[in-house]
Amino acid sequence: MKTILLIISSLFTLLFCSCKEEVPVTGDGFTYTPTTALRDKASFPFGVAIQAGRISNPAYGSLVSKEFSSLTAEYEMKQNITATGPATYNWTPTDQIVNFAQANNQRVHGHALLWHSAVPDWITNFSGSSAEFDTVMKNYIHAVVGRYKGKVASWDVVNEAFEDQSGNLRNTVFRTKMGDDYIARCFQYAREADPDVWLFYNDYGTIYDNKKLDAMLAMIDDFQTRGIPIDGVGFQMHISYNWPSLSQIQNAVDKVKSRGLKIHFSELDIRANPDGDLTQLTTDRATDLQKRYKDIVTLYKGIPEAQQFGITVWGLKDNESWLINFWGNPEWPLLFDAESKYKLAHKGVIEAL
């Protein structure tokens, strides 16, 4: 009888374990081993921001190709990298990213054509007329978007054009030279270069800064009234494990959703250490991140399928996150740790998907 009971117990254990979606959490308390990749589990594109030099590393590239169905250049498609002069371009890193994506059946989201913090000196110091500057911008957009026509699915045409708290247009070189309607003209130039590409406006803070959100919505309404092409909005989603509230995020998403645009959670990372109170990731905080990622992805799944453009995590591994230098605190905001181990944050995404 004892032998029979042991056999039954073993069979029960085997059946139970085979039904589990993931194996138990490993001993450090905040990593685990998944049984499925994000790109295989998600019904919408799930992406990551990368750099060309990193994906050339075989182990790094293998993880990126295994897990993600969409790629965004962290900085190498921005104007200060691509536009080396009025009619000269640096295509090397951008080509590498696009070629990698094509080889691994991944979408490419172009980021970003115009951003005031990534302007080359020759544009900042441009001394010609407003009309001449406008022509330079048109030629630049035509060149970049045109080169990747049919290879880059979408572009953030303009990034972060509105000021915090006031919602006023930033007084950038583009606004100074081209006037307040420069955003609309740049969207038109991008559409001319590729009639089939998806065109996005991308910004941070619109999920909690109501004046910035209202300014963005007013721009969208104006574009739709005038027939200016715009297909979607990128919510950057640089958030914390405990802020902002899900209701704030839902409110902003609903307002864009009601306008029929595609919605991209475009730069998702979640600060685990916003108060600087941790020197290492704890099990409790790792669990907080797991729940937060699960909640964010669950919220995103509530968007109508036709408006789900996808989610992009802003970086692969914790130690590479821009947040560390920006805030000066230790941080663990991403889905993989410094050793490329799967974190509970990744598990939270899988649970939501």
N, C-alpha and C positions, 0 to 999 in steps of 0.2 A: 504493500500500500504506500509506504514512504517513497518508493521509487516512482510509482505512478504519479504521486503528488508533485514530485520534483520535475517530472517530465511536463506535466500540465503547467506548472509554474514557469518553466523555461519557454514553453510555447506561447504563453500569455505575454511574457516579457518581449519575445521576439516580435509578436504581432503588434504590441503596443509601440515599440520603438520604430517599427517600419512605417507606422502611420504618422509619426511626428514630422512636422515640416522642417524643423531645424534640430540639430543636436543640442544638448544642454550647454549653458554658458560655461566657458572655460574658467580656469582657476583664478585668473586675475580679476574677475568680476565685471569686466566691461567689454570683452570681446567674445565672439561666438563663431561658429562655422555654419554657413548657410547651405542649403541644398538647391537653391535656384538663384539665378542672376537677376538683377533689376530689369534689364532689358527684356528678359523672357517673361517676367511677371507683370510688367506694366502694360496697360492697354493704350497708353499714350507715350510719346517719346520721353525717355528719362536720360538726361544729359549731364555733362560735367565740363567745367572750364579747365583747359589744359594749356601747356606751353609746348612749342615745337621741340625744344631741346630735351624735354622730359620724355616725350613719347618715343624718342629714338632709343631709349633704354628698353631692352627686351622685356624685362619683368614689369616695368611700369606700363609699357604699351600693351602688354598682354592683359593686364588688369583692366585698363581702359576699354579695350575692345571686347572683353568678356562681359563687363557690367553695364555699359552705356550704349544707347542707341542714337545719341545726339552729342555733338561737340561744339563748344564755343571757345574761341581763342581768348585767353585771359587778357592779353594786351596786344598781341602781335598783328591784329587787323586794324588797330587804331591808327589815326592819321599820322601821328608822329613817327610811327614805324614804317608805314607803307609809302607815304608821300615824301620822298627825299628832296623833291624840287618841283617847280611848276609843271613839269612834264616828265619827271623821272620817278621811278618806283622801285621799292624793295619787295619783290614777290617771294623771296626764298622761304621765310618761315611760314607764310600764308599758304604757299603751294604745298609745303610739307604737311600741314594740318589737313588740307583738303584731300591730298592724295592718301593720307592715312585713313581718313573717313571713308573714302570711296573703296579702299581695299577691305574695309571691315563693315561695309554696309551700314554706315552711320550718316545721319543727317548733319549738316553744318549750319549753324546759326551765326551769321556775321555780326560782329560786335567790335566797334561801333564806328559809323562813318564820321559823325561829328560829336566831339566831346571837348569841352573847354579846357579840361586838364590834360589833354593829349594833343596839343597843337604844336607843329614844328615851328622853329624860329622863323623860317622864311615866310610863313603865313602871319605869325604874330607881328612881324616887322614889315608887312606888305605896305607899300607906299603909293600904290596906284589908286585909281578912282573906285567908287562903289560899284560901278558897272563892270570894271575890269576884275574886281574881286569876285563878283557874282559869277563871271565867266570862269574864273579859276576854280571856284567851288563846283560849278556844273561839270567842268572837264574832269575834275578829280573824282566826283561821284560816278560819272559815266565810265571812267577808266576802271575803277575798282569793281563796281557792280557788274559792268560789262564783261570783265575778265572772267568772273566766276558765274556768269549766267548759266543756269542749268546745273551748277555744282553747289552753290550756296543757296539754301532754300529760303532764307529770310535774312533781313538786316535790321538791327537797331539803327535807324537813320539818324536820329538825334538822341543824345543821352544827357539827362539831368539839366534840362533847359530852365527850370524854375527854381527860384530861391526858396530856402527854408522859411517857414513861418509866415511869409508875406504872400507867396505865390506869384510874385512878380517875375518877369523874365530876367534871367541873369544878364548882366551887361557884358557879354562875351565879345570877342573879336568878331564873331559872326553877326551878332546883333548890331554892333557898332558899324560894320561895313555894309551890311545888307538890309538893315532895318528890322522892324518888329515881325515882319512876315517871312523871315528867313527860313523858319522851320517848314512852312508850307511849300516853299520853292524847292527845298532840298528833298522833300518827299516826292515832288513832281519829277525832279531830275532822276531820282532812283527808279521811279516807275518807267521813265523813258528808257533807261538803261536795261531794264529787265521787266517786261510786262507781266511776268508770271511769278515774280518773287514776292514773298510776304514782307510787308513793311510795318515796322514797330516803332513806337515811342517807348523809351525805357527810363525809369527813374526810381530813386529810393524815397522812402518816407511817405509815400502816398497812401500807405495803410494806416498812418497815425497822424499825419499833418494835414488837417482838413483844408487849409487854405491852398496848399500845394495840390491836393487832390482836386479841389474845385477848379483850380486853374487848368489842370490837365483835362478835366472833363469839358470845360468851356472850349478848350482848343479842339478837342475831338468833335464837339457839337458844331463848331465853326467849320471844321474840315468836311464833315458830312453834309453840311448845308451847301458848301461851295463846290463839292465834288472833288476835294483834295484827297488823293489816295492814302488811306491808312487802314491796315488790316488787323492790328493788334496792339496790345499794351504789355510791357514788361514790368511786373512788380518785382523789384530786386530782392526783397525778402531777406535783408540782413537783420535778423531778429535775435532775441535771447530766449533761453529756455523758459523764462517766466514773463516775457513781455514782447509785443503788445498782446492784448486779449484776442481770442479767436473771433469775438463779435466785431472788433474793429477791423480785422482782416476781411471778414465776411462782408461787412458793410461796403468796403472799397471794391471788393470783387463784384458784388452785386451791381454797383453803379456802372462798372464797365460792361458787365454781362448784359445789362439792359440795353446797351447801345450796339449789341450784336458783334462786338469785336472778339478776336481770339485773345486768350489770356495766357501769359507765360510767367511762371514763377522763375525768374530769369537768373537770379544770383543767390540762391538759397544757401545760407549758412546760419547756424544757430549757436550763439555764444553760450558756453557752459560756465564762464567765469566773468560775468559782466561787472561784478563788484571787486574783482581782484582778490577774492578771499581764499582761493585755492592755489596750491603750489603743484598739485598733481590731481589728475582726474580721479574722483572717488566713485565708488559703486553707486551711491545714491544719485550723484549728479549724472552719471552715465545713464541711469534709469530714467531720470528726468528728461534727458535728451531723447531717449528712445520714445517716450510718450509724446514729446513735442513733435518729433519728426512724424510720428504716426498721426497725430492730430492735423498737422499741416497737409499731409498727403490725403488724408480722409476728406478734409475740407475741399481740396482741389478736385477730388473725384466727384464732388457734388456739382461741379460746373457742367453744363450741357456738353456732351461729347464733341459736338461740332465746334465748340469754342475752346476745347482743351488743346493748346499748342504744345504744352509739355512743361516739365520741371527740369531746371538745370541747377546742379549743386556747384557752388563757386569754389572749386578746388577738389583734389582727390584725397590728399593726406593732411592730417592735422598740422604737421610741422611746416607745411608749405602755405598755410593760410595767411592772407594779407592782414587779417585781424590782429595777429601777434605784434607786428611792428606798429600798426595803426593805433592800437590801444595801449600797448606796452605791458600787457598782462599775459601770463601763460594762457593758452586757449586750446580747446579740443572740439572744434565746431563742425567737423565733417564726418563722413561715413567710415573712414579708414584711419588707423593710427599711423604713427611715424614709421612703423615697420610693415605697413600695408596689411595689417590684420583687420578683419571685419569687426566693427564696433556694434554695440547694441543699437546705436542710431540707425545703422543699416537694417537691423532686425525690425526696428519700428516702421521703416518704410515698407519692408516686405509684408509686415502684418497689415498695414493699411491697404496695400495693393491686393 
